[in-house]
């Protein structure tokens, strides 16, 4: 079995935060490194920055191939010359989230004692991830973002940015996301975490030091979560009850069905690129995300008199973060007096639609960013 | 091409007002108001197609249903709430009119006037309901056929005063007048009512 790749020091671009990072859990993290990528020129007054935030298992390679895994960029449809996140016009920054495993400090990184943090890594939150990004932006000499854009966990970060630093966010685009991770979603992620921790190769989290990898557990975690990223209709369209490389059922526990084969493939390819402890920590951060809870139970209070303009985008077949969650965000923003747009895109592609070809989604995003850029004086 | 009724509605909207257009469609009225009146524009639109078109024009818009979603807007969030050619096509016109007047002191609505003499005559002579804007009486859009006088009565019952009314006949829009509703109810194909919370 292949080892989960650990990132070598010079493999990806990163910077080290000068000050220890304070965390919601009460401790602080020293010597935090954040891996990041950029595309497009930064303008003279540094006013054209769009921060792109990745989803749960994503990374900073939004618009160029990942040199470590060889995987293609995950948002090539949206970032590039003439695309909605136009690199002829905007300076795009994407960071690997705190707790991640593509060069940013996470549980697979070495602690000050020279050994991997493993489960000694503190439990982090989405707010901590955003604090880390704010430190990066400051280190790069950028005072404010033109926009923060992201789907799923990336959308949570967009909301958190607007709540934490309203004056630093001119526009925010939370996509296929929620302000409050649901019990159903916590349940799915708990299944995944338990699968990882039940794998004997997890070694109480200490698998790196013991040169092992809980690949079976991590693959199952990915399989369970992946189901929630697809719609029932999408699965039906793609696989229905189709058999894989056979004409009749085998009366065994082989992957008879195409959908089984597909999920097994998703699980297998995931373990080659993702660290199991990172998965535990990041899903935990997502579970803890409750922006209303953090503001006295009233979501609108997170955005009171916010100067940010928002474009909330949902997909109607998304049952991971259903449209009702997006409407709730738009409603709270409106109640708070913020300028909010809301669009529910019709698709059978489920939660993962924001990675795929969705012309109306792309047109809405482009229209919103264009208008905001004009308001920001970024020209055409 | 700018629709005559849009220009007429725009003439009732003060400069730099905060405007909500309910059923904003592709955003053409809001775009006109932004351009000619410098308003702070906001749309509420049911269709994804319309919402995408509004966003493409740079207009803030919320995808939602007039019958259900006006409640998201705080009291007096706007100076003017507009509903152009939609109030007869929703499930709860009374509720929606009340909501419009909650979110803005000034309400402008335009709709088809089934009191027009041709339509009255048509029903009398043919024994068949005058057609709604599109399709027949059975279509989903044709929920609440009403006359200008009906609508004025409803508005009054909700504590709204008729500020002014104008007739729209084809591409022609008449002058806004405070009175003369009876004549309008007889002659106008479509009407625009400017209502104000009393």
Interface residues (C-beta under 8 A of the other chain):
Chain A: X309 X311 X327 X330 X331 X334 X335 X337 X339 X340 X341 X342 X343 X344 X345 X346 X360 X363 X364 X366 X367 X368 X370 X371 X372 X374
Chain B: X42 X48 X49 X51 X52 X54 X55 X56 X57 X58 X59 X60 X61 X62 X63 X64 X72 X73 X74 X77
